[in-house]
Amino acid sequence: MFLAEASIQLVPDGTMLVHIVVIVVMVAVVNRTLLGPINRILAEREKQIRSNVSEQKKLESEREEKFEKYSETLREARSEGYRLLERERAEAVKLKEEQIRQAKQEMTKTVAAQLEALKKEEVKVRAELETEAAVISEEISARVLRAR
């Protein structure tokens, strides 16, 4: 029994309407003074974040485009460098082969000239030897004939 007497029973009356009006007024005042500015600040931050994200995406796409352009330019420069190196190497090989060919021609001419000089020297020496051999054979013949 004690519990039944101590319990609170709510009976709707005129004060309930006053309480509802006070709560509605408090909600309106809180919305206008506290939640309104907070909601505006949050909306502004969201807008700024979206703006920053879109700007970041734009910058990222520009960076990617510039990087692709840089990479393409670098590839082209490397290709051109390799072509230049290959051309220079081919020219150097051609020049080297020409120098070798000229050196061979000069050596062939030099060897031919030396062979010609040796042949002339050989003819000259043979002639001298034949003359000396004739003189020596006459001397030998004369000595053999004198000794008899």
Secondary structure, DSSP 8 states (H G I E B T S, - for coil): -HHHHHS------HHHHHHHHHHHHHHHHHIIIIIHHHHHHHHHHHHHHHHHHHHHHHHHHHHHHHHHHHHHHHHHHHHHHHHHHHHHHHHHHHHHHHHHHHHHHHHHHHHHHHHHHHHHHHHHHHHHHHHHHHHHHHHHHHHHHHH-
